[in-house]
Amino acid sequence: MRILHISTRLILGGSQENTVLSCEGQARLGHEVHLAFGPIYGPEGSLLERVEAFRTPDGRGIETHVVPSVVREIAPIKDWRCRRELRALIERLRPDVVHTHSSKAGIVGRAAGWDVVEATERRSDEATQGGQEHRLAPGIVHTIHGPPFMPVEGGAVGRAKVRLKNWVYEVAERYAARRCHVIVSVADAMTRQYLARGIGRAEQYVTVRSGMEIGPFVEAAAGESRDEVRGALGFGEADFVVGTVARLAEHKGHDDLLEALGDDLKKHPSWKLLWVGDGWWRERLVAKARAMGLVVREMDREGKNAADDGIRASDAGAPSVVLAEPRPTPPPHAGEGDDAREGGGPAQVILTGLVPPTRVPAMVRAMDVLAHPSYREGLPRTVPQALLCGVVPVAYDVDGTGEACRDMETGRLVRLGDRAGLREAVAWLAANPEHRGALAARGREECVRAFSAEAMVEALERVYARAVAMARGGV
């Protein structure tokens, strides 16, 4: 088949990694794969280099297409132009399947794809009447990686704005659901939420877990054992490391972690907060941590000190960092860089900056607890990734998170926005290392079976066959 994936942004993120792994797996199966996306910018990193470097054993790659008008924000003029650009791309490529990802690309991409379906049907009718061979319509598939609907919170004006934005997305999602054949949910919770809002029909939905390359999480690569990584990051054996792997952005819960754990970080010198990632909220979060009296270390911004501490900057000069090879002499304890001394002692909050996806397993393995107090998710990939590494997660009970992190079974699940509950869960995990290990072991066994990229690609094969059959009158 010829398959066209459409995504809003090709930044470092769960939905983008899911899409890229789908593209790679489908190319290996022999399909011709195309990937369209909007312009890439900002501090959140990119997966473009990986996509461009990918080759199948017989030398085929993934064809990329930058669509200038694909933007994340609601922008009526650009969105109208985007629909035209995507329709022209679909008409030119004539794919068997159009697979859209994320809310904005999903809404506009499905509209553009359905325009082509309807135009193809009209031309096919005319061709049939004239005794000519007719073109075949593409199957339209959409994946819900996470809901676009925001939590209603804040003051009266803020709540009104959120409700209005949610209503706009709800109307748009209803419109788009009528313009696709199959809707893929990464979690059962997504299907329930969308149907509750009157989006689509129950028979349109199918759950396909978001696949990942589980090998690097299950088996540590050379030089990436827990002790080696902790040593390279400057953590001692007795340190209790609570980590996040997430964009430093709105609704990822970094503020909640600071407010929940701030006193404990100051009270317990061995407690460390490790933030892996970068984003638009970085400066504000760092300033907030320092205003709370916490010492912050930004490892990717230390220049020569970073190299001395086992971190080297990327060759391109981007803010990405990778772990250096382990050194025979141990690095100083976390927080003993110049900025930490200026702050009055060892750092309690350590930032790595952007880390290449290949280094995420190493970073997770260095943690004792993976914290993910996000306010909205599909099924956050960092939760099963932590379990695959043998690290227990603590997360807010939102959307599909509870399908991987079940309280007191495979992790700790906390009510949304409950900072006291978040603090209690982390403190309980700190005090009960044996229970920590048991929860992680149980979750690891489940995730090995459920979250492989191969299982995801295999399931998508069945989804595509169904969508193509529906598009061409077979169902």
Secondary structure, 3 states (H helix, E strand, C coil): CEEEEEECCCCCCHHHHHHHHHHHHHHHCCCEEEEEECCCCCCCCCCHHHHHHCCCCCCCCCEEEECCCCCCCCCHHHHHHHHHHHHHHHHHHCCCEEEEECHHHHHHHHHHHHHHHHHHHHHHHHHHHCCCCCCCCCEEEEEECCCCCCCCCCCHHHHHHHHHHHHHHHHHHHHHHCCCCEEEECCHHHHHHHHHCCCCCHHHEEECCCCECCHHHHCCCCCCCHHHHHHHHCCCCCCEEEEEECCCCCCCCHHHHHHHHHHHHHHCCCEEEEEEECCCCHHHHHHHHHHCCCCEEEHHHCCHHHHHCCEEECCCCCCCEEECCCCCCCCCCCCCCHHHHHHCCCCCEEEEECCCHHHHHHHHHCCCEEEECCCCCCCCCHHHHHHHCCCEEEEECCCCHHHCCCECCCEEEECCCCHHHHHHHHHHHHHCHHHHHHHHHHHHHHHHHHCEHHHHHHHHHHHHHHHHHHHCCCC
